[in-house]
Amino acid sequence: MISNIGIPGIILIVVIALIVFGPNKLPELGRAAGRTLKEFKSATKDLTNFDDDTEEKKANKKA
């Protein structure tokens, strides 16, 4: 679905975002979105590491 947007769609979204939020607020929103994605990625990584550690402990108990 997102792959069908294209360049004109992206330009339209940026223009609407500029109108709604204003040019001063947009960089702040971008930083907040970046921090959120970074935190989500870190939490996901921690969960996968926890799962790996749990599986290793189970394997060590069986052996």
C-alpha positions as CSV (number, residue, x, y, z in Angstrom):
1,M,0.0,0.0,0.0
2,I,2.7,2.5,0.9
3,S,4.8,1.5,-2.1
4,N,2.0,2.9,-4.3
5,I,2.3,6.5,-3.0
6,G,5.0,7.8,-5.4
7,I,6.7,11.1,-5.5
8,P,3.6,13.3,-6.0
9,G,1.9,11.6,-3.0
10,I,4.9,12.3,-0.8
11,I,5.1,15.9,-1.9
12,L,1.4,16.3,-1.1
13,I,1.9,14.8,2.4
14,V,4.8,17.1,3.1
15,V,2.8,20.2,2.0
16,I,-0.2,19.2,4.1
17,A,2.1,18.6,7.1
18,L,3.7,22.0,6.6
19,I,0.2,23.6,6.5
20,V,-1.0,21.7,9.6
21,F,2.0,21.9,11.8
22,G,4.0,24.8,10.5
23,P,7.6,24.9,9.5
24,N,8.8,25.5,13.1
25,K,7.1,22.5,14.6
26,L,8.1,20.0,11.8
27,P,11.7,19.4,12.8
28,E,10.6,18.8,16.4
29,L,8.1,16.3,15.3
30,G,10.7,14.5,13.2
31,R,13.1,14.3,16.1
32,A,10.3,12.9,18.3
33,A,9.4,10.3,15.7
34,G,13.1,9.3,15.4
35,R,13.4,8.9,19.2
36,T,10.3,6.8,19.2
37,L,11.6,4.5,16.5
38,K,15.0,4.3,18.2
39,E,13.3,3.3,21.5
40,F,11.1,0.8,19.8
41,K,14.0,-0.8,18.0
42,S,16.0,-1.0,21.3
43,A,13.0,-2.6,23.1
44,T,12.5,-5.1,20.3
45,K,16.2,-6.0,20.4
46,D,16.1,-6.5,24.1
47,L,13.1,-8.8,23.8
48,T,14.8,-10.9,21.1
49,N,17.9,-11.1,23.3
50,F,15.8,-12.1,26.2
51,D,14.2,-14.9,24.1
52,D,17.6,-16.1,23.0
53,D,18.9,-16.1,26.6
54,T,15.8,-18.1,27.7
55,E,16.3,-20.7,25.0
56,E,20.0,-21.1,25.9
57,K,19.1,-21.6,29.5
58,K,16.5,-24.3,28.6
59,A,19.1,-26.0,26.4
60,N,21.7,-26.0,29.2
61,K,19.2,-27.5,31.6
62,K,18.4,-30.3,29.3
63,A,22.1,-31.1,28.7
